[in-house]
């Protein structure tokens, strides 16, 4: 589990078959289904003491952009429940559509269901 990361799925797509020869060598074929994801930080060594939840934040590149990758869909294990982490009042500009972009960090809810709990508490 130490290699497991949280990512925000932005798109699932396939490359057109007729373009594969121009994009890849003949001996290297990509998976049929790919996903464009934006990465969150690696899990910390320990959870937050009061909540027992792991804190993650958007992984930022040196140029200030959010780290992103194209990965095979087969690498996606499951969905997770992220809770925004903030201090004080909830910012009024946060909505269901904007909170993943605007919150500086999140708590990974390992108590969402049994599978999440047993998979992610063994980090």
C-alpha positions as CSV (number, residue, x, y, z in Angstrom):
1,X,0.0,0.0,0.0
2,X,2.9,2.4,0.3
3,X,2.8,2.9,-3.4
4,X,-0.9,3.7,-3.4
5,X,-1.7,7.3,-4.2
6,X,-4.9,9.4,-4.4
7,X,-5.6,11.0,-7.7
8,X,-8.5,13.1,-9.1
9,X,-9.8,11.4,-12.2
10,X,-10.4,14.1,-14.9
11,X,-11.0,12.0,-18.1
12,X,-11.1,8.4,-19.4
13,X,-10.3,8.0,-23.1
14,X,-8.9,5.8,-25.8
15,X,-6.5,6.6,-28.5
16,X,-7.7,6.2,-32.1
17,X,-6.4,2.9,-33.6
18,X,-5.3,4.6,-36.8
19,X,-3.0,7.0,-34.9
20,X,-1.2,4.4,-32.7
21,X,1.5,3.8,-35.4
22,X,2.5,7.5,-35.4
23,X,2.5,7.7,-31.5
24,X,4.1,4.5,-30.5
25,X,6.7,2.1,-31.9
26,X,5.3,-1.2,-33.3
27,X,6.5,-3.2,-30.3
28,X,4.8,-0.9,-27.8
29,X,1.0,-0.7,-27.6
30,X,-0.7,1.4,-25.0
31,X,-3.7,0.0,-23.0
32,X,-7.0,0.4,-24.7
33,X,-8.4,2.7,-22.0
34,X,-6.4,5.5,-20.4
35,X,-7.2,8.0,-17.6
36,X,-6.0,11.5,-17.2
37,X,-5.5,12.1,-13.4
38,X,-4.2,14.9,-11.2
39,X,-2.2,13.6,-8.2
40,X,-2.4,14.2,-4.5
41,X,0.6,14.0,-2.2
42,X,1.8,10.6,-0.9
43,X,0.3,9.4,2.3
44,X,2.1,10.7,5.4
45,X,3.8,8.3,7.8
46,X,1.0,8.7,10.3
47,X,-2.6,9.9,10.4
48,X,-3.9,13.0,12.0
49,X,-4.0,12.3,15.8
50,X,-7.6,13.6,16.5
51,X,-9.4,12.2,13.4
52,X,-7.2,9.2,12.7
53,X,-7.5,10.2,9.0
54,X,-4.6,10.7,6.6
55,X,-4.1,14.2,5.2
56,X,-3.3,14.7,1.5
57,X,-3.0,17.8,-0.6
58,X,-2.6,18.4,-4.3
59,X,0.9,17.4,-5.6
60,X,2.4,20.6,-7.0
61,X,5.2,20.7,-9.7
62,X,8.1,23.1,-9.5
63,X,6.3,25.5,-11.9
64,X,3.2,25.7,-9.6
65,X,1.0,23.4,-11.7
66,X,-0.8,20.4,-10.3
67,X,1.1,17.2,-11.1
68,X,-0.8,15.1,-13.7
69,X,-0.4,11.9,-15.6
70,X,-2.0,9.6,-18.1
71,X,-2.3,6.2,-16.7
72,X,-3.9,2.9,-17.7
73,X,-7.4,2.6,-16.3
74,X,-6.4,-0.8,-14.8
75,X,-4.2,1.1,-12.3
76,X,-7.3,2.6,-10.7
77,X,-8.2,0.6,-7.6
78,X,-11.3,2.3,-6.2
79,X,-12.9,5.6,-5.4
80,X,-12.2,7.3,-2.1
81,X,-14.0,9.9,0.1
82,X,-12.1,13.1,0.6
83,X,-13.1,15.6,3.3
84,X,-11.9,19.2,2.8
85,X,-9.7,20.4,5.6
86,X,-9.9,24.0,6.7
87,X,-9.9,26.2,9.7
88,X,-12.7,28.5,10.8
89,X,-15.8,29.1,8.7
90,X,-16.3,27.2,5.4
91,X,-15.3,29.6,2.6
92,X,-18.5,30.7,0.8
93,X,-17.0,30.1,-2.7
94,X,-16.7,26.4,-2.0
95,X,-19.4,24.4,-3.7
96,X,-19.7,20.7,-4.7
97,X,-18.2,21.7,-8.1
98,X,-15.3,23.8,-6.7
99,X,-14.2,22.4,-3.4
100,X,-11.6,19.9,-5.0
101,X,-10.0,22.9,-6.7
102,X,-10.1,25.4,-3.9
103,X,-9.4,23.4,-0.7
104,X,-5.7,23.4,0.2
105,X,-5.8,19.9,1.8
106,X,-8.1,17.0,2.4
107,X,-8.6,14.2,4.9
108,X,-9.0,10.7,3.4
109,X,-12.1,9.1,5.0
110,X,-10.9,5.6,5.8
111,X,-14.1,4.9,7.7
112,X,-16.3,5.2,4.5
113,X,-16.8,1.4,4.3
114,X,-15.1,-1.8,5.4
115,X,-13.0,-2.3,2.2
116,X,-11.6,1.2,2.4
117,X,-10.8,0.8,6.1
118,X,-9.0,-2.5,5.8
119,X,-7.2,-1.5,2.6
120,X,-6.0,1.9,3.7
121,X,-5.3,1.5,7.4
122,X,-2.6,-1.0,6.6
123,X,-0.3,1.6,5.0
